[in-house]
Amino acid sequence: MLTRRILIATSLVGSMLVTGSAFAQDGQAIVGISTVTTYSADARITAVDPNARTVSLAFTNGATATRQVSPSVANFAQTKVGDMVSLAFEDRLTFVLSGPNTKTPSNRDMNVTVATRGGSGVAGASAGQAVATWWVTAVNPSAGTISLINPGGGEVRTYNVTTPEGRAQLPRVKPGDSVTAINSSVAVIAITPKS
């Protein structure tokens, strides 16, 4: 019974996050575009959590982050604080392209927590979502790619559009359009020691 409640609560949380993203405005969102790209960076490891499979990193440009490490990274157990490494990242995003004259939602972080009490204790589920609008710099429908930049800063990244539905919509996307990221996941997929 408790497991069913957790599943229902988690489903409701996910639904709230997607529908609560303010896309039910006058001009409805056109489509979800799921993307994936890989990139690499050099960083010093500042913390390792083997139970959560995360590493905290200090990048050479001064930025810091904590990232999930993919189960496919075989040498994760040898990772130590202080190691200088080269990391490969897989960045998965889902974007919504809004129609003309549709106001995009404001950038924000949303977190929802649900708890339920059962006969033997309390269980809960928590979900978070960052909503951010990016700018389109280039689109290549035949290659199934879209190039984007986060207006808050960073470099232009080219993403592969991973779903047939998203690829079918690429001809509608133009440089200068805004797309809103409604789901994101960045994982470390390789760690190589630097000498």
N, C-alpha and C positions, 0 to 999 in steps of 0.2 A: 504494500500500500504506500509506504513511504517513498519507494522508488518511483512509482507512478506519479506521485505528487511532484517529485523533483523534476521528472521529465515534462510534466505539464507546465510547471513553473518556468523551466528553461525555455520551453517553446514560447510561452507568453512573453518572456523577456526578449527573446529574439524578434518576435513579431513587433513588440513595442519599439525596439531599436530601429527596425526597418521602417515601420509606418510612422514613427515619431520623428522622422528626419525632415519633416516639413516639406515633403514633396507634393502634398495634396494642395498645391497652390493653383492659381488660375490657369496657368499653362502646365499641364501635367508633364512629368518627366517622360522622356522618350524611350529610353532603354537602359538596361544595365550592361556594362561592358567589363568583362573580367579580363585581367591582364596579368602577365608575369614577366619579370626581367631578372637578370643576374648581373651582379657587379662585384668588384673587389675593393678592399681597402686594407691599409696597414694600421695596426693598433697594438697597444700594450694591454695585456690582460690585468685588470685590477681586482677582479673577484670571480670565483668559480662556485657554482651551486650544482653539485652533481645530482642531487635529488630532484631539483626543478629542471635540470639540464639547461642552465643558463650561464652565460658569461657576461661580465661587465667589462666594458672596453673604454680606453682613453685613446682616441684617434690622434693622428699626427697633426691635424688641424686644430686641436684643442677641444673638440666635441667629445661628449661621453654618451654612452648608451648601454643598456642591458638588453641582450638578445637571446632568444631561444635557440638552442642548438639542435639541429635535425638528428634523428636517430641514425641516419646514414653516416654520420661523422664518426669513424671508427677510433680515431686517436683522441677523442674527447677526454678519456680518463688520464691521459698524460699531460693535459693542459694545466699549467701552474700560474699562479699570480706572479706578475713580473715578466712573463714571457712576451717577447716582441714577435708578433705573428702577422701573416697575411691571411685575410679571411675572404671567403666567397660568400655572398649573400644572395638569397632568393627573395625577391620582393613581389608579393601578390597583392593586387588591389582590385576592387570592384568600383567602377565609376558609373554615375548616372549622367547622361547628357540631357540637359534641359532644353525645352523648345524655345523658340524665339519669344522674347518679351517675358520669359519666366524668371522671376527673381530666384537666385540661388540662395540656399540656406546659409546662415552665418557660420563661420568656423567655430567648432566647439567640441568638447569632450563630454560624452554622456556615460554615466555608470548607473546601472540598475542592480539592486540586490533584492532577492526574494528569500524569505525563510519560512519554514513550516515546522510545526511541532507534531511529532508522532508519539506513539506509545512509549518508545524507548529513547527519545531524545529529539534534538532539533537538527534539521538539515537545511541547507540553503544552496542557492545558485547565485552567481554574480556574473554580469556581463558588462563589457565596456565597448564603446565605439567612439572613434574620432571622426568627425565630419569636417572635411576640408575641401575647398574648391581649388582646382588646378587649371592652368591655361594650356591649351593645345598649341603646340608650335609647328607640328607637321603630322600628316596622315598619309599612310600608304595602304590603300585598301587591297591592292593586289598582293602585297607582302603580309597583310594582316597585322600591321604595326601602327602605333600611335605614339608620338613624341610629346612629352608633357614637361612643364616646369611648375614647381610649387611657388606661388607668388611670394611666399614668406622667405624664399631663398633656396639656394641649392643649384644644382646643375640640371640641364635638360637630360631626361632619361627616355629611352625608347623602349616601349613595352610591346610584347607580343600579345595580341588579343586571342584568348584561349577558347572562346565559345563560338559555335556557328552563328548564334543569334547576334552576338556582338560584332562579328566580322561582317554580317549582312548589313549592319547599321553604319559601318565605317564611312561609306560614301556620303552620309549625311553630316559627318563631322568635318569642320573646317578649321584651319589655323585661326587663332583668335577666339574660338569658342571656349566656354568654361565647362568643365566637367567636375562633378562633385564626388569625391571619394567617400564611400559609405562603409567600406570594410577594408581592413588592411592587415597584412601579416608579413613580417620580415623574419627570416630564419637563416642562421649560419649553416651553410651546406658544406664548407670545407675550412679546415684550419691547417695552415702550413707554417712551421717555425721559420723565423728569419734568422740568418746567421750574422 
